[in-house]
Amino acid sequence: MATIRLGLHSTHESAEKIAGIGAVLDGILPEPDYLDFFGRSLLAGPYHFPEDGSILAPANASNWHTFFDSAGSVGVQSGGILAQTTRSQLGKIAERYGSRIVFGERRVGSRGTWVPVILASPSGIKRERVIEFRDKVKTSVFRFDYST
């Protein structure tokens, strides 16, 4: 099995560039050296979805592809296909934690690099499930390889 380096960025600016960290992400994610080092990147973060059921503000629509929305408002759009098993698993996670989950990709930087994004709404989240998850993470062993 091949190892892939994953650059995981967890931020409130995962869905859209707002200010400082968004500018940093726009700068580093498309850089050739960054892309050579990390085989993949993922932006992850919380997002307060608009009350109208949409995913993002219309101004961001051209910089976003949605592959999964647990609210059921979006199926597969242009830009790629998400396997049915992956959609099923994301749906189970959304149900278990009581959170709306959206998976897609957004364009970052002046080069227009597409980066996968997973968003979760904090509204309606089941606190006891989060505590249970946190406790499992605390007792898990993670291997991090910082060698280059």
Contact map, one row per residue, 1 for C-alpha under 8 A:
1110000000000000000000000000000000000000000000000000000000000000000000000000000000000000000000000000000000000000000000000000000000000000000000000000
1111000000000000000000000000000000000000000000000000000000000000000000000000000000000000000000000000000000000000000000000000000000000000000000000000
1111100000000000000000000000000000000000000000000000000000000000000000000000000000000000000000000000000000000000000000000000000000000000000000000000
0111110000000000000000000000000000000111000000000000000000000000000000000000000000000000000000000000000000000000000000000000000000000000000000000000
0011111000000000000000000000000000001111000000000000000000000000000000000000000000000000000000000000000000000000000000000000000000000000000000000000
0001111100000000000000000000000000000111110000000000000000000000000000000000000000000000000000000000000000000000000000000000000000000000000000000000
0000111110000000000000000000000000000101110000000000000000000000000000000000000000000000000000000000000000000000000000000000000000000000000000000000
0000011111000000000000000000000000000000111100000000000000000000000000000000000000000000000000000000000000000000000000000000000000000000000000000000
0000001111100100000000000000000000000000111100000000000000000000000000000000000000000000000000000000000000000000000000000000000000000000000000000000
0000000111110100000000000000000000000000001110000000000000000000000000000000000000000000000000000000000000000000000000000000000000000000000000000000
0000000011111100000010000000000000000000001111000000000000000000000000000000000000000000000000000000000000000000000000000000000000000000000000000000
0000000001111110000000000000000000000000000011100000000000000000000000000000000000000000000000000000000000000000000000000000000000000000000000000000
0000000000111111110011000000000000000000000010000000000000000000000000000000000000000000000000000000000000000000000000000000000000000000000000000000
0000000011111111100001000000000000000000001111000000000000000000000000000000000000000000000000000000000000000000000011100000000000000000000000000000
0000000000011111100000000000000000000000000010100000000100000000000000000000000000000000000000000000000001000000000010100000000000000000000000000000
0000000000001111110001000000000000000000000000000000000000010000000000000000000000000000000000000000000000000000000000000000000000000000000000000000
0000000000001111111011100000000000000000000000000000000000000000000000000000000000000000000000000000000000000000000000000000000000000000000000000000
0000000000001001111111000000000000000000000000000000000000000000000000000000000000000000000000000000000000000000000000000000000000000000000000000000
0000000000000000111111100000000000000000000000000000000000000000000000000000000000000000000000000000000000000000000000000000000000000000000000000000
0000000000000000011111110000000000000000000000000000000000000000000000000000000000000000000000000000000000000000000000000000000000000000000000000000
0000000000101000111111111000000000000000000000000000000000000000000000000000000000000000000000000000000000000000000000000000000000000000000000000000
0000000000001101111111111100000000000000000000000000000000000000000000000000000000000000000000000000000000000000000000000000000000000000000000000000
0000000000000000101111111110000000000000000000000000000000000000000000000000000000000000000000000000000000000000000000000000000000000000000000000000
0000000000000000000111111111000000000000000000000000000000000000000000000000000000000000000000000000000000000000000000000000000000000000000000000000
0000000000000000000011111111100000000000000000000000000000000000000000000000000000000000000000000000000000011000000000000000000000000000000000000000
0000000000000000000001111111110000000000000000000000000000000000000000000000000000000000000000000000000000011100000000000000000000000000000000000000
0000000000000000000000111111111000000000000000000000000000000000000000000000000000000000000000000000000000001000000000000000000000000000000000000000
0000000000000000000000011111111001000000000000000000000000000000000000000000000000000000000000000000000000000000000000000000000000000000000000000000
0000000000000000000000001111111001100000100000000000000000000000000000000000000000000000000000000000000000011000100000000000000000000000000000000000
0000000000000000000000000111111101100000000000000000000000000000000000000000000000000000000000000000000000011011100000000000000000000000000000000000
0000000000000000000000000011111111100000000000000000000000000000000000000000000000000000000000000000000000000000000000000000000000000000000000000000
0000000000000000000000000000011111110000000000000000000000000000000000000000000000000000000000000000000000000000000000000000000000000000000000000000
0000000000000000000000000000001111111000000000000000000000000000000000000000000000000000000000000000000000000000000000000000000000000000000000000000
0000000000000000000000000001111111111100000000000000000000000000000000000000000000000000000000000000000000000000000000000000000000000000000000000000
0000000000000000000000000000111111111111000000000000000000000000000000000000000000000000000000000000000000000000000000000000000000000000000000000000
0000000000000000000000000000000111111110000000000000000000000000000000000000000000000000000000000000000000000000000000000000000000000000000000000000
0000100000000000000000000000000011111110000000000000000000000000000000000000000000000000000000000000000000000000000000000000000000000000000000000000
0001111000000000000000000000000001111111100000000000000000000000000000000000000000000000000000000000000000000000000000000000000000000000000000000000
0001110000000000000000000000000000111111100000000000000000000000000000000000000000000000000000000000000000000000000000000000000000000000000000000000
0001111000000000000000000000000000100111110000000000000000000000000000000000000000000000000000000000000000000000000000000000000000000000000000000000
0000011110000000000000000000100000000111111000000000000000000000000000000000000000000000000000000000000000000000001100000000000000000000000000000000
0000011110000000000000000000000000000001111100000000000000000000000000000000000000000000000000000000000000000000001111000000000000000000000000000000
0000000111100100000000000000000000000000111110000000000000000000000000000000000000000000000000000000000000000000001111000000000000000000000000000000
0000000111100100000000000000000000000000011111000000000000000000000000000000000000000000000000000000000000000000000011100000000000000000000000000000
0000000001111110000000000000000000000000001111100000000000000000000000000000000000000000000000000000000000000000000001110000000000000000000000000000
0000000000110100000000000000000000000000000111110000000000000000000000000000000000000000000000000000000000000000000000111100000000000000000000000000
0000000000010010000000000000000000000000000011111000000000000000000000000000000000000000000000000000000000000000000000111100000000000000000000000000
0000000000000000000000000000000000000000000001111100000000000000000000000000000000000000000000000000000000000000000000001110000000000000000000000000
0000000000000000000000000000000000000000000000111110111100000000000000000000000000000000000000000000000000000000000000001000000000000000000000000000
0000000000000000000000000000000000000000000000011111111110000000000000000000000000000000000000000000000000000000000000000000000000000000000000000000
0000000000000000000000000000000000000000000000001111110000000000000000000000000000000000000000000000000000000000000000000000000000000000000000000000
0000000000000000000000000000000000000000000000000111110000000000000000000000000000000000000000000000000000000000000000000000000000000000000000000000
0000000000000000000000000000000000000000000000001111111000000000000000101000000000000000000000000000000000000000000000000000000000000000000000000000
0000000000000000000000000000000000000000000000001111111110000000000000001000000000000000000000000000000000000000000000000000000000000000000000000000
0000000000000000000000000000000000000000000000001100111110000000000000000000000000000000000000000000010000000000000000000000000000000000000000000000
0000000000000010000000000000000000000000000000001100011111011000000000000000000000000000000000000000000000000000000000000000000000000000000000000000
0000000000000000000000000000000000000000000000000100011111111000000000000000000000000000000000000000000000000000000000000000000000000000000000000000
0000000000000000000000000000000000000000000000000000000111111000000000000000000000000000000000000000000000000000000000000000000000000000000000000000
0000000000000000000000000000000000000000000000000000000011111100000000000000000000000000000000000000000000000000000000000000000000000000000000000000
0000000000000001000000000000000000000000000000000000000111111111000000000000000000000000000000000000000000000000000000000000000000000000000000000000
0000000000000000000000000000000000000000000000000000000111111111100000000000000000000000000000000000000000000000000000000000000000000000000000000000
0000000000000000000000000000000000000000000000000000000000111111000000000000000000000000000000000000000000000000000000000000000000000000000000000000
0000000000000000000000000000000000000000000000000000000000011111100000000000000000000000000000000000000001110000000000000000000000000000000000000000
0000000000000000000000000000000000000000000000000000000000011111110000000000000000000000000000000000000111100000000000000000000000000000000000000000
0000000000000000000000000000000000000000000000000000000000001011111000000000111000000000000000000000000111000000000000000000000000000000000000000000
0000000000000000000000000000000000000000000000000000000000000001111110000111100000000000000000000000011110000000000000000000000000000000000000000000
0000000000000000000000000000000000000000000000000000000000000000111110000111100111000000000000000000011100000000000000000000000000000000000000000000
0000000000000000000000000000000000000000000000000000000000000000011111000111000001000010000000000000111100000000000000000000000000000000000000000000
0000000000000000000000000000000000000000000000000000000000000000011111111110000000000000000000000001111000000000000000000000000000000000000000000000
0000000000000000000000000000000000000000000000000000000000000000000111111000000000000000011001000001110000000000000000000000000000000000000000000000
0000000000000000000000000000000000000000000000000000100000000000000011111100000000000000000000000001100000000000000000000000000000000000000000000000
0000000000000000000000000000000000000000000000000000000000000000000011111110000000000000000000000000000000000000000000000000000000000000000000000000
0000000000000000000000000000000000000000000000000000110000000000000011111110000000000000000000000000000000000000000000000000000000000000000000000000
0000000000000000000000000000000000000000000000000000000000000000011110111111100000000000000000000000000000000000000000000000000000000000000000000000
0000000000000000000000000000000000000000000000000000000000000000011110011111100000000000000000000000000000000000000000000000000000000000000000000000
0000000000000000000000000000000000000000000000000000000000000000011100000111110111000000000000000000000000000000000000000000000000000000000000000000
0000000000000000000000000000000000000000000000000000000000000000111000000111111110000000000000000000000000000000000000000000000000000000000000000000
0000000000000000000000000000000000000000000000000000000000000000100000000001111110000000000000000000000000000000000000000000000000000000000000000000
0000000000000000000000000000000000000000000000000000000000000000100000000000111110000000000000000000000000000000000000000000000000000000000000000000
0000000000000000000000000000000000000000000000000000000000000000001000000001111111000000000000000000000000000000000000000000000000000000000000000000
0000000000000000000000000000000000000000000000000000000000000000001000000001111111100000000000000000000000000000000000000000000000000000000000000000
0000000000000000000000000000000000000000000000000000000000000000001100000001000111110110000000000000000000000000000000000000000000000000000000000000
0000000000000000000000000000000000000000000000000000000000000000000000000000000011111110000000000000000000000000000000000000000000000000000000000000
0000000000000000000000000000000000000000000000000000000000000000000000000000000001111111000000000000000000000000000000000000000000000000000000000000
0000000000000000000000000000000000000000000000000000000000000000000000000000000000111111100000000000000000000000000000000000000000000000000000000000
0000000000000000000000000000000000000000000000000000000000000000000000000000000001111111110000000000000000000000000000000000000000000000000000000000
0000000000000000000000000000000000000000000000000000000000000000000100000000000001111111111000000000000000000000000000000000000000000000000000000000
0000000000000000000000000000000000000000000000000000000000000000000000000000000000011111111100000000000000000000000000000000000000000000000000000000
0000000000000000000000000000000000000000000000000000000000000000000000000000000000001111111110000000000000000000000000000000000000000000000000000000
0000000000000000000000000000000000000000000000000000000000000000000001000000000000000111111111000000100000000000000000000000000000000000000000000000
0000000000000000000000000000000000000000000000000000000000000000000001000000000000000011111111100000100000000000000000000000000000000000000000000000
0000000000000000000000000000000000000000000000000000000000000000000000000000000000000001111111110000000000000000000000000000000000000000000000000000
0000000000000000000000000000000000000000000000000000000000000000000000000000000000000000111111111000000000000000000000000000000000000000000000000000
0000000000000000000000000000000000000000000000000000000000000000000001000000000000000000011111111111100000000000000000000000000000000000000000000000
0000000000000000000000000000000000000000000000000000000000000000000000000000000000000000001111111110000000000000000000000000000000000000000000000000
0000000000000000000000000000000000000000000000000000000000000000000000000000000000000000000111111100000000000000000000000000010010000000000000000000
0000000000000000000000000000000000000000000000000000000000000000000000000000000000000000000011111110000000000000000000000000111011000000000000000000
0000000000000000000000000000000000000000000000000000000000000000000000000000000000000000000001111111000000000000000000000001110000000000000000000000
0000000000000000000000000000000000000000000000000000000000000000000000000000000000000000000001101111100000000000000000011111110000000000000000000000
0000000000000000000000000000000000000000000000000000000000000000000011100000000000000000000001000111110000000000000000011000000000000000000000000000
0000000000000000000000000000000000000000000000000000000000000000000111100000000000000000011001000011111000000000000001111000000000000000000000000000
0000000000000000000000000000000000000000000000000000001000000000011111000000000000000000000000000001111100000000000001110000000000000000000000000000
0000000000000000000000000000000000000000000000000000000000000000011110000000000000000000000000000000111110000000000111100000000000000000000000000000
0000000000000000000000000000000000000000000000000000000000000001111100000000000000000000000000000000011111000000000111000000000000000000000000000000
0000000000000000000000000000000000000000000000000000000000000001110000000000000000000000000000000000001111100000011110000000000000000000000000000000
0000000000000010000000000000000000000000000000000000000000000011100000000000000000000000000000000000000111110000011110000000000000000000000000000000
0000000000000000000000000000000000000000000000000000000000000011000000000000000000000000000000000000000011111001111000000000000000000000000000000000
0000000000000000000000001100110000000000000000000000000000000010000000000000000000000000000000000000000001111111111000000000000000000000000000000000
0000000000000000000000001110110000000000000000000000000000000000000000000000000000000000000000000000000000111111100000000000000000000000000000000000
0000000000000000000000000100000000000000000000000000000000000000000000000000000000000000000000000000000000011111100000000000000000000000000000000000
0000000000000000000000000000010000000000000000000000000000000000000000000000000000000000000000000000000000011111100000000000000000000000000000000000
0000000000000000000000000000010000000000000000000000000000000000000000000000000000000000000000000000000000111111110000000000000000000000000000000000
0000000000000000000000000000110000000000000000000000000000000000000000000000000000000000000000000000000000111111111000000000000000000000000000000000
0000000000000000000000000000000000000000000000000000000000000000000000000000000000000000000000000000000011110001111100000000000000000000000000000000
0000000000000000000000000000000000000000111000000000000000000000000000000000000000000000000000000000000011110000111110000000000000000000000000000000
0000000000000000000000000000000000000000111000000000000000000000000000000000000000000000000000000000001111000000011111000000000000000000000000000000
0000000000000110000000000000000000000000011100000000000000000000000000000000000000000000000000000000001111000000001111100000000000000000000000000000
0000000000000100000000000000000000000000011110000000000000000000000000000000000000000000000000000000111100000000000111110000000000000000000000000000
0000000000000110000000000000000000000000000111100000000000000000000000000000000000000000000000000000111000000000000011111000000000000000000000000000
0000000000000000000000000000000000000000000011100000000000000000000000000000000000000000000000000011110000000000000001111100000000000000000000000000
0000000000000000000000000000000000000000000001111000000000000000000000000000000000000000000000000011100000000000000000111111100000000000000000000000
0000000000000000000000000000000000000000000001110000000000000000000000000000000000000000000000000010000000000000000000011111100000000000000000000000
0000000000000000000000000000000000000000000000010000000000000000000000000000000000000000000000000010000000000000000000001111100000000000000000000000
0000000000000000000000000000000000000000000000000000000000000000000000000000000000000000000000000110000000000000000000001111110000000000000000000000
0000000000000000000000000000000000000000000000000000000000000000000000000000000000000000000000001110000000000000000000001111111000000000000000000000
0000000000000000000000000000000000000000000000000000000000000000000000000000000000000000000000011110000000000000000000000001111111000000000000000000
0000000000000000000000000000000000000000000000000000000000000000000000000000000000000000000000001000000000000000000000000000111111100000000000000000
0000000000000000000000000000000000000000000000000000000000000000000000000000000000000000000000000000000000000000000000000000011111110000000000000000
0000000000000000000000000000000000000000000000000000000000000000000000000000000000000000000000011000000000000000000000000000011111111000000000000000
0000000000000000000000000000000000000000000000000000000000000000000000000000000000000000000000001000000000000000000000000000011111111100000000000000
0000000000000000000000000000000000000000000000000000000000000000000000000000000000000000000000000000000000000000000000000000001111111110000000000000
0000000000000000000000000000000000000000000000000000000000000000000000000000000000000000000000000000000000000000000000000000000111111111000000000000
0000000000000000000000000000000000000000000000000000000000000000000000000000000000000000000000000000000000000000000000000000000011111111100000000000
0000000000000000000000000000000000000000000000000000000000000000000000000000000000000000000000000000000000000000000000000000000001111111110000000000
0000000000000000000000000000000000000000000000000000000000000000000000000000000000000000000000000000000000000000000000000000000000111111111000000000
0000000000000000000000000000000000000000000000000000000000000000000000000000000000000000000000000000000000000000000000000000000000011111111100000000
0000000000000000000000000000000000000000000000000000000000000000000000000000000000000000000000000000000000000000000000000000000000001111111100000000
0000000000000000000000000000000000000000000000000000000000000000000000000000000000000000000000000000000000000000000000000000000000000111111100000000
0000000000000000000000000000000000000000000000000000000000000000000000000000000000000000000000000000000000000000000000000000000000000011111110000000
0000000000000000000000000000000000000000000000000000000000000000000000000000000000000000000000000000000000000000000000000000000000000001111111000000
0000000000000000000000000000000000000000000000000000000000000000000000000000000000000000000000000000000000000000000000000000000000000000001111100000
0000000000000000000000000000000000000000000000000000000000000000000000000000000000000000000000000000000000000000000000000000000000000000000111110000
0000000000000000000000000000000000000000000000000000000000000000000000000000000000000000000000000000000000000000000000000000000000000000000011111000
0000000000000000000000000000000000000000000000000000000000000000000000000000000000000000000000000000000000000000000000000000000000000000000001111100
0000000000000000000000000000000000000000000000000000000000000000000000000000000000000000000000000000000000000000000000000000000000000000000000111110
0000000000000000000000000000000000000000000000000000000000000000000000000000000000000000000000000000000000000000000000000000000000000000000000011111
0000000000000000000000000000000000000000000000000000000000000000000000000000000000000000000000000000000000000000000000000000000000000000000000001111
0000000000000000000000000000000000000000000000000000000000000000000000000000000000000000000000000000000000000000000000000000000000000000000000000111
